[in-house]
Amino acid sequence: MPSTQTSNRNWLFWLSLFLLFCGAVYVLRSVIMPFVAGIIVGYLFDPWVAKFKKMGINRTAGTFLVLFLVLIIVIPGIILLVGTINEQISRLISVAPQYISGFLKRIEPIINNLQEHIPNFNGERIRSYIKGNASNWLKMAGSLIQGLISSGFALVNIISLLMITPIVAFYILRDWENILKKADSLLPRKSKESIREQAKEIDKTLAGFIRGQLSVCLILGTFYACGLYFTGLELGLLIGFLAGIISFIPYIGSISGFVVSIAVALAQFDTMGPVLQVVGVFAVGQFLEGNFLTPKLVGDSVGLHPVWIMFALLAGGVLLGFLGLMIAVPVAAIIGVLIRHAIKNYKTSNLYLEK
């Protein structure tokens, strides 16, 4: 009886602590984003610092070196990327009516064919709807994205991201081993080994998915952007890079990028040759992703189902906005590991084994 009461108190303590933590994250969601970003950066680049340490460089010097390399690569890349995207979106806004006209010419035979076979089909209404709304939608979407690039970064506290994130990342990288030792010393002695085992599995899942998937997204974004650019697609750089970057959402990146690229290609080109080239770019990209990039960089043992990832991203975005999107996959990985551990314990318990 006393042991049962103790167990209940332990569960109550951990549940209260968890709810308190979730409440604090929700209340402080507007100010903790640079700290979360710093922790994520520190976690992502810790293997680099560890490699430098094996080469005889202490963690402080290794941390400075890693962050310096990241900054001299990332900052020029961001400046170039923002400028290119802004130019592409300005182009989108200016040529939107032309694209709509070209698209209507392409689908005109389809509309006429439907009118011949379906008596009640109102083709003129379809034409009027596309002419009246599609151009405005494209301009609105372009203006929205352009506004986010030019001024919307203030909404996500870009100053705090640029100033605080590197500082947090530095201390996380420098003190990573001490943080792990301190956390390990606070583990309940009775459950220490079990928690360590779960922590290793969580780290394996996060390393396999986040570090690997980030590499896949960057490679695919670069490939799609360059491939579509060389096909002559006017917005190829923008569409291709965005398609690659959001490919961490299963199927969404490749499908949306393919659909938008085909629509723009049909509106822009008069022949089917360039359109088929666009199809070829995405076919090659999917082949490379499925057969080389994902198996080599992500692996098959991360244990994150695509549906689970999509649900986590949707839930995180609804609950915490951009911060929720940042932490959605890590939280999903942790929950997935804990659920698998709970199922494993359940299958060895009397509740499952009793007849």
HELIX and SHEET records of a PDB file:
HELIX    1   1 PRO A    2  VAL A   27  1                                  26    
HELIX    2   2 MET A   33  LYS A   54  1                                  22    
HELIX    3   3 ARG A   59  HIS A  117  1                                  59    
HELIX    4   4 GLY A  123  TYR A  129  1                                   7    
HELIX    5   5 ILE A  130  ALA A  134  3                                   5    
HELIX    6   6 SER A  135  SER A  150  1                                  16    
HELIX    7   7 GLY A  152  VAL A  156  5                                   5    
HELIX    8   8 ILE A  158  ARG A  174  1                                  17    
HELIX    9   9 TRP A  176  SER A  185  1                                  10    
HELIX   10  10 ARG A  189  SER A  191  5                                   3    
HELIX   11  11 LYS A  192  LEU A  206  1                                  15    
HELIX   12  12 ALA A  207  ARG A  211  3                                   5    
HELIX   13  13 GLY A  212  THR A  231  1                                  20    
HELIX   14  14 GLY A  236  ILE A  245  1                                  10    
HELIX   15  15 ILE A  246  PHE A  248  5                                   3    
HELIX   16  16 ILE A  252  GLN A  268  1                                  17    
HELIX   17  17 MET A  272  LEU A  288  1                                  17    
HELIX   18  18 GLU A  289  VAL A  298  3                                  10    
HELIX   19  19 PRO A  306  LEU A  320  1                                  15    
HELIX   20  20 PHE A  322  LYS A  347  1                                  26    
HELIX   21  21 ASN A  350  LEU A  353  1                                   4    
END                                                                             
